[in-house]
Amino acid sequence: MNSSACPSSEVLSAYFDKESSPESSSSITAHIPGCANCRAELEWFGLLNEFGPRVEESLPGESYWEDLPHRILGLVMVEEEA
């Protein structure tokens, strides 16, 4: 990557997750101070990273999904009777 070219979102994501190669990491680390767009994208990854666990905690439990077909079928049957 040349020092003025912005890395792709995928490359920045790997950098954020500490999964990029040492060469790529070094190049991105040198690029970031001069690029507001890449800094903003990395900040966005940080926000997403913080928000992710909260979303998982708010998801319904397994019993909700196991019972879902029965609840839907019950609603369909009620509508057919009406």
Buried (B, 14 or more C-beta within 10 A) or exposed (E): BEEEEBBEEEBBBBBBEEEBEEEBBEBBEEBBEEBEEBEEBBEEBEEEEEEEEEEEEEEEEEEEEEEEEEEEEEEEEEEEEE
